[in-house]
């Protein structure tokens, strides 16, 4: 995998998206050997923590969630 693919998978990890074991192993190995990708991952992780700590979660109606999800998938 190249750095772009690893960064996409690492971003998925930051967002708590599940990865299969093969992808997880590749991401972990790559991050250990690539300072640039490791830096990007750490910055994404830090940004995620800051956002989650400062922005309250809001319970939206299920219809709103489904509408947003559909719009994202169509994009």
C-alpha angles and dihedrals in degrees: 000000000000127000094263092055091046092050090052091051092044089052088053088054091052088052090051093246113154119249127196116251094255093054092043091052091049093049093049093048093046094048090053091054103035117064092188094056091041089054092049091049093049092048091049090049093049092047091050092052092049093049094046091049095049105036116067119226115245126202105233124193112268090242090059091050092050092047092051092045091051092049091051093049091049091051 
